[in-house]
Amino acid sequence: MSIQLALDVSAATAAGMPVDGVLREALKLYDRKRQSAVRRVEYTSRELEMAWTREPDLRYIGQWVALEGSLVVASGTDGKAVAQSARAQGIPIPFMFYVTEPDSHPFAGG
């Protein structure tokens, strides 16, 4: 974003406004424009969903799940269909997770 500032120093000083005052006013205008251009997005904490993914329900192995908090609101093998089902239930941005077999052999590098 840019702001055009036509500054006539002699006109500003003749009007009794010091140059730093003109610049201060221009910066205030710029700041207001910049703040109005900021798009605010609602924040949704996903702590409950993340906790579920650390210890998923093994009944859903090989499936996509849509979570709302710690609840599975939709599940199935087709991720797109699961997301559509969650949206149909009024969840605009569903938290999606694919459940895999738990790793019984931890990785040990060497």
C-alpha positions as CSV (number, residue, x, y, z in Angstrom):
1,M,0.0,0.0,0.0
2,S,1.3,3.5,-0.7
3,I,0.0,6.9,0.1
4,Q,0.7,10.0,-2.1
5,L,1.7,13.1,-0.1
6,A,2.1,16.4,-1.9
7,L,4.0,18.5,0.6
8,D,4.5,22.2,0.1
9,V,6.7,23.1,3.0
10,S,6.4,26.8,2.5
11,A,2.5,26.6,2.5
12,A,2.6,24.4,5.6
13,T,4.9,26.8,7.5
14,A,2.9,29.8,6.2
15,A,-0.2,28.2,7.7
16,G,1.6,27.9,11.0
17,M,2.0,24.1,10.8
18,P,5.6,22.8,11.3
19,V,6.8,20.3,8.8
20,D,7.0,17.5,11.5
21,G,3.3,18.2,12.2
22,V,2.4,17.7,8.5
23,L,4.4,14.4,8.4
24,R,2.7,13.3,11.7
25,E,-0.7,13.8,10.2
26,A,0.3,12.0,7.0
27,L,1.5,9.0,9.0
28,K,-1.8,9.0,11.0
29,L,-3.7,8.8,7.7
30,Y,-1.5,6.1,6.4
31,D,-1.9,4.1,9.6
32,R,-5.7,4.4,9.5
33,K,-5.7,3.1,5.8
34,R,-3.4,0.3,6.7
35,Q,-5.5,-0.8,9.7
36,S,-8.7,-0.7,7.7
37,A,-7.1,-3.0,5.1
38,V,-6.4,-5.7,7.6
39,R,-8.7,-8.6,7.3
40,R,-9.7,-10.1,10.7
41,V,-10.3,-13.8,10.8
42,E,-12.0,-15.6,13.7
43,Y,-9.6,-17.8,15.6
44,T,-10.7,-21.3,16.4
45,S,-8.6,-23.3,18.9
46,R,-8.1,-26.9,17.7
47,E,-6.6,-28.2,20.9
48,L,-9.3,-30.9,21.4
49,E,-9.0,-32.1,17.8
50,M,-5.2,-32.3,18.1
51,A,-5.5,-34.2,21.4
52,W,-7.8,-36.7,19.6
53,T,-5.3,-37.2,16.8
54,R,-2.6,-38.2,19.3
55,E,-4.7,-41.1,20.5
56,P,-7.3,-41.8,17.8
57,D,-10.1,-44.3,18.1
58,L,-8.8,-47.4,16.4
59,R,-12.2,-48.2,15.0
60,Y,-11.5,-45.6,12.3
61,I,-8.2,-47.1,11.0
62,G,-8.0,-46.5,7.2
63,Q,-10.7,-43.8,7.3
64,W,-10.9,-40.1,7.2
65,V,-12.6,-38.5,10.1
66,A,-14.1,-35.0,10.5
67,L,-13.7,-33.8,14.1
68,E,-15.5,-31.0,15.9
69,G,-13.8,-30.8,19.3
70,S,-13.3,-34.3,20.4
71,L,-16.3,-35.7,18.6
72,V,-16.2,-37.5,15.3
73,V,-19.0,-35.9,13.2
74,A,-18.3,-37.8,10.0
75,S,-16.1,-40.7,8.8
76,G,-15.4,-42.8,5.8
77,T,-12.8,-43.8,3.2
78,D,-13.7,-40.9,0.8
79,G,-12.2,-37.7,2.4
80,K,-14.2,-35.4,0.1
81,A,-17.5,-37.0,1.1
82,V,-16.5,-36.8,4.8
83,A,-15.8,-33.1,4.5
84,Q,-19.1,-32.5,2.6
85,S,-21.0,-34.4,5.3
86,A,-19.4,-32.3,8.1
87,R,-20.3,-29.1,6.2
88,A,-23.9,-30.3,5.8
89,Q,-24.0,-30.5,9.6
90,G,-23.1,-26.8,9.8
91,I,-19.3,-27.0,10.3
92,P,-17.9,-24.6,7.7
93,I,-14.2,-25.7,8.1
94,P,-14.1,-29.3,9.3
95,F,-10.9,-30.6,11.0
96,M,-10.0,-33.6,8.8
97,F,-7.7,-36.4,9.9
98,Y,-6.7,-39.7,8.3
99,V,-6.4,-42.5,10.9
100,T,-3.5,-44.9,10.3
101,E,-2.3,-48.0,12.0
102,P,-0.4,-47.2,15.2
103,D,3.4,-47.6,14.7
104,S,4.4,-50.6,16.9
105,H,8.0,-50.2,16.1
106,P,9.4,-46.8,17.0
107,F,12.1,-45.4,14.7
108,A,15.6,-45.6,16.0
109,G,18.2,-44.0,13.8
110,G,21.8,-45.1,13.7
